[in-house]
Amino acid sequence: MAETVTSVFGGHSLQQLSPEVREQVKVVFVTTDPDRDSAPVLRTWLDNFDRSFVGLTGSEAAVAAAERAANIPPASKTAHTAHDYGVNHASFVLAYTKDNLAHVIYPGGVTADDWAQDLPLLVKEAWPRG
């Protein structure tokens, strides 16, 4: 079955969606900090939001390639101390529809109400097109 995919670089819950819509939406989170985000660490973190969320990690080169493929700015590190750093990354969500194109980019601050309104339209491919 084709799905609508939201791709998150750098979390969200689908609890407000109907079961019919939820089964057609896949949330994929791509870490921007693969040095600290091992698969088990990422899984534990994602389970705080929704156990159905998919987490992707890999080498820094693989993450950078995914960022380039999605046309988003690359993440960067900022040193805090000799042993600690922060990660600067994009804070938007790309929504891919069944045609594998990202038709919608959601900026930071999107709410559960926004998702509840938009995702059913994206699943049905019934959003207003300009």
C-alpha positions in Angstrom: 0.0 0.0 0.0 1.3 3.5 -0.8 1.7 5.7 2.1 1.9 9.4 2.9 5.3 10.0 4.7 6.3 12.8 6.8 10.1 13.1 7.1 11.4 14.8 10.2 15.1 15.8 10.3 16.5 16.7 13.5 9.1 14.7 17.0 5.1 14.7 16.7 2.1 12.5 17.6 -0.6 11.2 15.4 -3.2 10.5 18.2 -5.7 13.0 16.8 -6.0 11.3 13.4 -8.7 8.7 12.6 -7.5 5.1 12.4 -8.1 5.1 8.6 -5.8 8.0 8.1 -3.2 6.8 10.7 -2.7 3.5 8.9 -1.8 5.4 5.7 0.8 7.8 7.3 4.3 6.9 8.2 6.5 9.2 10.2 10.2 8.9 9.4 12.7 10.7 11.7 16.2 11.1 10.3 18.8 11.9 13.0 21.2 14.7 12.5 23.5 13.4 15.2 24.4 9.9 14.3 27.4 9.9 16.7 25.0 10.0 19.7 21.9 8.5 18.1 22.5 4.8 17.8 19.5 2.7 16.6 18.5 1.7 20.3 18.8 5.4 21.5 16.7 6.6 18.6 14.1 3.9 19.1 13.8 4.7 22.8 13.3 8.4 22.0 10.8 7.9 19.2 8.7 5.6 21.5 8.1 8.6 23.7 6.0 10.0 20.8 4.6 7.0 18.9 5.8 3.4 18.6 5.0 3.3 14.9 7.5 6.1 14.1 10.5 5.0 12.1 14.0 6.2 13.0 16.9 6.4 10.5 20.5 6.7 11.5 23.8 6.0 9.8 27.2 7.5 9.2 27.6 11.2 9.1 28.2 10.9 5.3 24.9 9.0 4.9 23.0 11.6 6.9 24.6 14.4 4.9 23.5 12.6 1.7 19.9 12.3 2.9 19.9 16.0 3.7 21.2 16.9 0.2 18.6 14.5 -1.4 15.8 16.3 0.6 17.2 19.7 -0.3 17.5 20.8 3.3 20.4 22.8 4.9 23.1 20.5 6.3 23.3 20.1 10.1 26.4 21.4 11.8 28.0 21.0 15.2 28.8 23.7 17.7 31.3 22.9 20.4 30.1 23.7 24.0 33.0 22.1 25.8 35.9 19.9 24.9 33.6 16.9 25.3 30.2 18.2 24.4 28.5 19.8 21.4 25.2 21.0 20.1 23.7 20.2 16.7 22.2 22.9 14.6 19.7 21.5 12.2 16.6 22.4 10.1 13.4 22.3 12.1 10.8 21.6 9.5 8.9 18.6 8.3 8.6 17.4 4.8 5.3 15.7 3.8 5.7 13.2 1.0 2.6 11.9 -0.8 2.1 8.6 -2.6 4.0 10.0 -5.7 7.1 10.2 -3.5 7.3 14.0 -3.8 7.5 16.4 -0.9 4.5 18.7 -1.6 4.4 20.4 1.7 7.1 21.8 4.0 5.9 22.5 7.6 7.9 25.0 9.5 8.7 24.6 13.2 5.8 25.2 15.5 3.3 23.0 13.6 0.6 21.8 16.1 -1.4 18.6 16.5 -4.4 20.5 15.2 -2.5 21.4 12.0 -1.6 17.7 11.5 -5.2 16.6 12.2 -6.4 19.1 9.5 -3.8 18.5 6.8 -2.8 14.8 6.9 -6.2 13.5 5.8 -6.1 15.9 2.8 -2.6 14.7 1.9 -3.6 11.0 2.3 -6.5 11.6 -0.1 -4.3 13.9 -2.3 -7.0 16.5 -2.0 -5.1 19.6 -0.9 -5.6 22.9 -2.7 -3.0 23.3 -5.4 -1.8 26.6 -6.6 
